Amino acid sequence: MTIKGVGKRLRTEHLSARAASSLLPYCRVAVIVGKYGHSAVERNKLRRRLRELVRLHVIPDFTGIDLVLYAGSSAYGLEFEKLAGEAISIKAQLTSVVQ
């Protein structure tokens, strides 16, 4: 069973996510950043930023959730504050799905 087939889809302007409940007592998160013609340095920078935002804003508030976060091509040009707003928006949508 994959999260792609059973997870609830969450979307913002530059990010999308799939979330599914899990029997584990903790939250698992995967961050997927496509190449979209960018260099490995740019891709890794975006991935690190997204992981940090998830670590700060999403993981502390949830248990028993599997989350896969996908960055769209337009996410490469965003400032950190805008990415933070999008991560908080995903968190709000996730809160409404879980409860």
Summary of the structure (lengths in Angstrom):
residues: 99
radius of gyration: 13.0
end to end distance: 22.8
largest distance: 39.4
contacts: 273
relative contact order: 0.26
helix: 51%
strand: 24%
